[in-house]
Amino acid sequence: MADKRDYYEVLGVQKGASADEIKKAYRSLARKYHPDLHPDDKDCAEKFKEVNEAYEVLSDPSKKERYDQFGHAGVDPNYGGGGFNGGAGGFNPFGDMGDIFENLFGGGFGGGFSSSGRSRANAPRRGQDIDITVTIEFMEACLGIKRDIKVSRLEKCPDCNGTGASAGSTPQTCPDCNGAGQVKVGQRTPFGVISSQKVCPKCSGKGKIISNPCSKCGGNGRVRTSKNLSVDIPAGIDDGQVLRVSGQGDAGINGGPNGNLNVAVRVKSHPLFERDEYDIHCEIPITYAQAVMGDELIVPTIDGNVKYSISEGTQTGTVFRLKGKGVKKLQRSERGDQYVKVYVEVPKGLDKKQKELLKAFEASLEEKNYEKKKNFFDKLKEFKERFNKQ
């Protein structure tokens, strides 16, 4: 047993770990190394078997106790201790582990480990999705754009048409498992021979043998290529949203469908505009004279400049709305609005003459010209009167 790794080391937990910690570690590693996710990776298949073996022992209190005391010898049938498949019930591959894989993968003991392993070993499997990120300008997000992108993906090998076998040959059914991808094994225990199932070591669970692998793909049936794609990014897309392009991911296995291409969109900021869902916000400075007398402003929008008239006495912080000048709503014809906030820019660097003119202008004003100022001092006077009465 010297070639076996410590089971606690396999699961990445400390000796004395709780049942929940062991189970959590097992779930994570089983998901990581499961053959369904790595159909052509023999190293992952071996690690998957090792993880299963470690969990089978450490999840069983009696086996764990023997292992903690005697190491691998305590669970090895050759030492008469009941072994890995020992105990009155033996190892049931469709019991607790089946329940766990149902939670992990939505089905039974996947990857050719169920009683229907013959059909599952060579069943069509969907290709992996590909995730990429595309950065676009603010205006491109508002108006839409067609973007050319380069994608690295697995495609069906053109030389062998995805079979993995060289020209003139075909994959053969594995003679050890008859195409099931799993084999039955028996282990002698004090209670008799206990049968269980494991991944076929000859075909690594594939159910077929390729004697003459294709030189281009090495027997995998797929090759990695770079593909140029044109993606339509619709008007109204927002920062962080993801577009799914169906069928443009990795090629499937055994004739399975392609995965999808998921395009995450990042939108750059704009120097004038800010976006709130489908509405646009911006701020525009106006002069003191414009605020006092009113004026026709030139207002930028995502469609270009428009004219908007402000009334006399416009106050700083006033917000007006341009209906329908916002962003187009995804998959709809409606648009948001644009909200424009004006602020009065106080002039700086006045010369002597300008200051004298401003003072003369100020002196010509009456209290009625300052409505907010009048209201403020009226409220202040009322407050002082109430305070003095107390």
Stockholm file with secondary structure:
# STOCKHOLM 1.0

chainA/1-390         MADKRDYYEVLGVQKGASADEIKKAYRSLARKYHPDLHPDDKDCAEKFKEVNEAYEVLSDPSKKERYDQFGHAGVDPNYGGGGFNGGAGGFNPFGDMGDIFENLFGGGFGGGFSSSGRSRANAPRRGQDIDITVTIEFMEACLGIKRDIKVSRLEKCPDCNGTGASAGSTPQTCPDCNGAGQVKVGQRTPFGVISSQKVCPKCSGKGKIISNPCSKCGGNGRVRTSKNLSVDIPAGIDDGQVLRVSGQGDAGINGGPNGNLNVAVRVKSHPLFERDEYDIHCEIPITYAQAVMGDELIVPTIDGNVKYSISEGTQTGTVFRLKGKGVKKLQRSERGDQYVKVYVEVPKGLDKKQKELLKAFEASLEEKNYEKKKNFFDKLKEFKERFNKQ
#=GR chainA/1-390 SS CTTSCCHHHHHTCCTTCCHHHHHHHHHHHHHHHCTTTCTTCHHHHHHHHHHHHHHHHHTSHHHHHHHHHHGGGGGCGGGTSCCTTCSSSCCCTTSHHHHHHHHHHSSSSTTTCSTTHHHHHTCCBCCCCEEEEEEECHHHHHHCEEEEEEEEEEEECTTTTTSCBCTTCCCEECTTTTTSSEEEEEEEETTEEEEEEEECTTTTTSSEECSSBCTTTTTSSEEEEEEEEEEEECTTCCTTCEEEETTCSSCCBTTCCCCCEEEEEEECCCSSCEEETTEEEEEEEECHHHHHHCEEEEEEETTEEEEEEECTTCCTTCEEEETTCSCBCTTSSCBCCEEEEEEECCCCSCCHHHHHHHHHHHHHCCGGGCHHHHHHHHHHHHHHHHHHHC
#=GC SS_cons         CTTSCCHHHHHTCCTTCCHHHHHHHHHHHHHHHCTTTCTTCHHHHHHHHHHHHHHHHHTSHHHHHHHHHHGGGGGCGGGTSCCTTCSSSCCCTTSHHHHHHHHHHSSSSTTTCSTTHHHHHTCCBCCCCEEEEEEECHHHHHHCEEEEEEEEEEEECTTTTTSCBCTTCCCEECTTTTTSSEEEEEEEETTEEEEEEEECTTTTTSSEECSSBCTTTTTSSEEEEEEEEEEEECTTCCTTCEEEETTCSSCCBTTCCCCCEEEEEEECCCSSCEEETTEEEEEEEECHHHHHHCEEEEEEETTEEEEEEECTTCCTTCEEEETTCSCBCTTSSCBCCEEEEEEECCCCSCCHHHHHHHHHHHHHCCGGGCHHHHHHHHHHHHHHHHHHHC
//
